[in-house]
Amino acid sequence: MTPPFEGCDPGRYLEDGERSAPESTPHLVVDLPTVRDNVARVLEVAGGPDGWRPHLKTSKLPEVWTLLLEQGLHRFKCATVLELSELLSIAPEADCVLAHHPDDAACGALGALARAHPRARIACLVEEPADLDRVPGEVGLFVDVDPGMHRS
């Protein structure tokens, strides 16, 4: 049987002494040196960390989030309150926007996270005046404007 990814050098992806058996699939392999290079290229194009607010759902890996923090990023978007909570566990002063309109339960959770992490900047999207009464005062607001594309 030919091993999967024949020619792939596991030493590039695994710590010394780590082994990966071919029968233990599927595998998630992240080439962190390449991720670092890609982040550096995006930062160059964006003009620095303040020009980029990466969406955490694109990686869902705290190891990659840590790499972003090490590169000077501090502004993020997330898809869920759980992602936000995980981010705050490694970056308690992060600036993060929940990139959707939260329901009542998510509003309560956002408020609790904002109170637990007073140095963080937590915000969410709103689209109508009624949303203003549901979102706790500790949570910042971004007004979501639909220019007619109906994507929100």
C-alpha positions in Angstrom: 0.0 0.0 0.0 1.3 3.4 -1.0 1.2 5.8 2.0 -1.0 8.9 1.5 0.9 12.0 0.4 3.9 10.1 -0.8 6.8 12.5 -1.0 5.5 14.7 1.8 8.1 15.3 4.4 6.4 14.8 7.8 9.4 16.5 9.5 8.2 19.8 8.0 4.8 19.5 9.8 5.4 17.4 12.9 7.4 18.1 15.9 10.5 16.0 16.5 9.5 12.6 17.7 5.9 12.9 16.6 4.6 10.2 14.4 1.6 10.0 12.1 0.4 6.5 11.1 -1.0 6.3 7.6 -4.1 4.5 8.9 -5.0 7.3 11.3 -6.8 9.5 8.7 -8.1 12.0 8.1 -5.3 14.4 9.1 -5.3 18.1 9.3 -1.9 19.4 8.3 -1.1 23.1 8.7 2.2 24.4 7.3 2.8 27.2 9.8 5.8 28.6 7.9 3.7 29.1 4.9 0.9 30.5 7.0 3.4 33.0 8.5 4.5 34.0 5.0 0.9 34.4 3.8 0.1 36.6 6.8 3.2 38.7 6.2 2.1 39.2 2.5 -1.4 40.2 3.5 -0.1 42.6 6.1 2.1 44.2 3.5 -0.8 44.7 1.1 -3.1 45.9 3.9 -0.6 48.4 5.1 -0.2 46.8 8.5 -2.3 45.1 11.2 -4.9 48.0 11.3 -5.8 47.4 7.7 -7.0 43.8 8.2 -9.7 42.2 10.4 -9.4 38.5 9.6 -12.4 36.2 10.1 -11.6 33.5 12.6 -13.9 31.0 11.0 -11.4 30.7 8.2 -9.0 28.7 10.4 -10.9 27.7 13.6 -7.4 26.9 15.0 -6.2 28.8 18.1 -2.6 28.0 17.0 -3.2 30.0 13.8 -4.9 32.8 15.9 -1.8 32.9 18.1 0.3 33.3 15.0 -1.9 36.2 13.9 -1.5 37.8 17.3 2.3 37.4 17.2 2.2 39.3 13.8 0.6 42.2 15.5 -3.1 41.6 14.6 -5.6 42.5 17.3 -8.8 43.1 15.3 -10.9 40.1 14.3 -14.3 38.9 13.1 -15.9 35.7 14.4 -19.0 33.7 13.4 -20.0 32.4 16.8 -19.9 33.4 20.4 -17.9 30.3 21.1 -15.2 31.5 18.6 -15.2 34.8 20.4 -14.9 33.1 23.8 -12.0 31.0 22.6 -10.2 34.1 21.2 -10.6 35.9 24.5 -9.1 33.0 26.3 -5.8 33.6 24.4 -6.2 37.4 23.7 -8.2 39.0 26.5 -7.7 42.5 25.0 -8.8 41.6 21.5 -11.1 43.7 19.3 -13.7 41.4 17.8 -16.9 41.8 15.9 -19.5 39.0 15.9 -20.3 39.0 12.1 -24.0 38.4 12.3 -27.1 39.6 14.0 -27.2 37.9 17.4 -30.4 36.4 18.8 -31.4 37.0 22.4 -29.2 34.1 23.8 -26.2 35.4 21.9 -26.8 38.9 23.1 -26.7 37.7 26.7 -23.5 35.7 26.1 -21.9 38.7 24.4 -22.8 40.9 27.4 -21.3 38.3 29.8 -18.1 38.1 27.8 -17.8 41.9 27.7 -18.2 42.1 31.5 -15.7 39.3 32.0 -13.2 40.9 29.6 -13.5 44.7 30.2 -10.3 45.4 28.3 -11.6 43.7 25.1 -13.6 45.5 22.5 -16.6 43.3 21.6 -19.2 44.3 19.0 -21.9 42.8 16.9 -24.0 43.7 13.9 -27.4 45.4 14.1 -29.8 46.2 11.3 -32.9 47.7 12.8 -33.8 50.0 15.8 -35.3 47.1 17.8 -31.8 45.5 17.9 -30.6 48.4 20.0 -32.7 47.3 23.0 -31.5 43.7 22.8 -27.8 44.3 22.7 -26.2 44.9 26.2 -24.6 48.3 26.6 -21.1 46.8 27.0 -21.2 45.5 23.5 -20.3 47.8 20.6 -22.5 48.1 17.5 -21.8 48.0 13.8 -24.8 49.0 11.6 -25.3 46.4 8.8 -26.5 48.2 5.7 -27.9 46.1 2.9 -27.1 47.9 -0.4 -29.5 45.6 -2.2 -27.4 42.5 -2.5 -29.3 40.7 0.3 -26.1 39.0 1.7 -26.6 39.6 5.4 
